[in-house]
Amino acid sequence: MIARKRASYTDTSVDARGLGVSRSGAVPGLLPMPIHPAIPILTTARLRLRDWRDSDLPAFARLNADPQVMVFMPKILSREESDASIGRIREHFDRHGFGLWAVEVINGAEFIGFTGLSIPRFTASFTPCVEVGWRLATEHWGRGYATEAAGACLGFGFSQLGLPEIVSFTTVANLRSRRVMERLGMTRDPADDFEHPSLPAGHPLRPHLLYRAASRQT
């Protein structure tokens, strides 16, 4: 179970333990993950992009421990690391109003991975920026879900957030993700290729390619 504070839009004071207390007297301490009232739900023809639930945690941990899924990531994640990453995802939503949505198949699988928008935490020539990214369980690869979900995120970012540009990036060898970026209409300029600063010099995943999508709104 993830420990987090309940999102609240009421006036709050602070009790002796440092927990927010609403004027009604409710204490939002360590709680199951509620449906976050500020997180929009995005729906496509086949998918629903939604808030995270406690029931997603085991499946997300299996996904993050799958060597095939994580082959282009620096490492696979332990259950504790996987759970902690959801905490960071929710903090991103709280701070920015967008983030990485949990993805389910409408009238199908209740959780297949995540897709969404995030602000990279490293510094590079193209930052600060907003990135579109995805990570899906292998049994759901090859069905166009990543492209469908990421397309909904691009539409949200441009039409609802008013972003002028959204980027995506991956290591050179990740041909599957590169094809998704291209199907989304994102373009690459080799001059934008970069060495990922979070990885040490000489690491095989350090060389990265940058793809961009620009808003068509005027």
N, C-alpha and C positions, 0 to 999 in steps of 0.2 A: 504494500500500500504506500502511495506517495504522501509524504507530509507536506501540506501547503496551507496557506491561509485563504479563506473564502473571499472571493472578489465581492466587494461591497461598495454601494454607492450612497450609504448613509453616513452621517456624522459619526466619527469614532473617537473614543478616548482610549487611554492605555491603562490596563490594570497593573498590579504590582509585579506580575510575571512578564510584562512586556508584550502581552497579547492584545490585539485590537478587540475592543468590546463595543458593540453597537449600542445606541441609546436604548434599544429595546432590552438590553441585557444579555443578548446572545454572544457567546464567546467562540470566535472562529479559530479554534486551535488546530490540532492535528486531525484532519478529516479525510475521508475518501474523496477522490477527485470528483467534484460536482461538475455538472454541465456549466461551463463558463458563460455567463450572460452576454459577454462582449465578443465572443468568438462567432463570426458568421459561419453558416453552413453553406458550402458550395455544392451544387448538384449538376451532374452531367447526364447524358443519356443512360449511362450504366453505373455511375459511381456517386458516392456521397463523401465529401470531405468535411470532417466534423471534429468536434472537441475530443480529447482523449478520455478514456474510461479506465478504471482499475482493471477491468477484464481484458484490456489490450496488453497489459504488461507481460504475461507469459509468452504470448505470440511474438511480441516485439523483441523479447530477450532471445527467443529461438532464431529470429531473423538476424539479429546482431551477432549471434554466435555461429552463423552459417558461413563457412569459408568461401563458398561460391558467391554469396551476396557481398561479402566484405573483401573480396580479392583486391579491389582497388582502394581500399581504406588502409590506414597504417596498421590496424590491428583489429581482431575480433574483440567483442566486449563481454565482460562478465555480466551476470544478472544484476549485480549492484551498479555497475557502470551504465547498463542499459536503462535501469530505472532512474538513475540520476539524470540521464540525458533527457528524459521526459520532463523532469523538473525544470531543466533549462529551457526546453521548448515552451513550457507554460509561462515562464518568466518573460520570454520574448514576446508572447502574445500580450501579457499584462503591460509590458513597456511600450510596445509599438502598435498593437492592434492587428497584427498579422503574424504569421509564423508557419510552422510545419503542421499541417492537418493530418490526423489519422484518416485513412482511406478505407472505405468498405464498399463492397459490391451490392448494389441495390437488389434486394430479394436473393442475395447470395452470401458470400463470405463476409463475416462481420468485421474482419480486420485483415488487410493485405499488406500494410506498410504505411509509409507516409509520403506526402508530396506537399510542397508549399514554398513560401517566400521567407527568406532570412537575411539578416545583415551579417556579413562575414566579420569575424573578430580579429582578423589579421590585417596588416597594412601592405598594400601593393599599389602599383601605378594607377589602377582603376578604382580603388576604394577611396571614400566610402561608396557603397553601392547596395543594391538589393539583388539577391541571387534566387533563382528558382532551382529547386533540387528535389530529388525523389529517392526512395529506397523501398523496393517491393520484394516480397517473398518469392523465391524461385518458381514455385508452383503457379504463380500468376504472371510470369514473364511471357512474352510473345503474343499477348492479346491486345496490345495497344493501350493498356491501362495507363502507363507512365505518360504517354503523349496526351491522352485524354485528360488526365488529372492536371498535368502541368499546363495544358492549354487553358483550363479553367482558372488556374492561378495567375497566368499572364493576363487574362481578361480582367480578373479582379484587381490586379495591381495597376493596370492602365486605367480602367474605367472608374473604379471605386477609390483607389488611393491616389490617382493622378500622377503616377510615376512616369517620368519621361523615358526611362530605360530600365530594363531588367537584364541581368547577365546570368550566365551559367558557365561552369568550368569543370574540367575533369582532367585526369592524367591521360597522356598520349595514347596508351594502349586500350583505354576503355571505349571500344568501338560501339558497344550497345548504347551507352549514354550519348555518345557523339551523334549517333543516328537519330536519337530522340530529339536532340537539340536542332538538328537539321530539319526534321519533320515539323518542328514547331515554327520554322521559318527564321530561326536564329542564324546569324552569320559570324564567321570567324575571319579576322585579319591576322595573319602570321606575326605581324608586328606587335600584337597584344599577348603573344605567348609569354609565359612567365615561369619562374621557379617558385614553387610554393614555399613561403617563408616559414611555415610551421614544420617542415620536414628538413632534416639535415642535408648538407651538401653531399652529393653522391648517392642519395637514396633513389632507388629506381622509380618511385612515384613522384619525385619532386618536380620534374618537367610537366607543366600544365598548359592546356589550351583554353582560351577564353572565347566564349560565344556571346553575342549581344542581340537583344531584340529591342527595337525602339517603338514607342507609342505612335499610333497612326492618328491620334487625335490632334487637332489643331487648336 
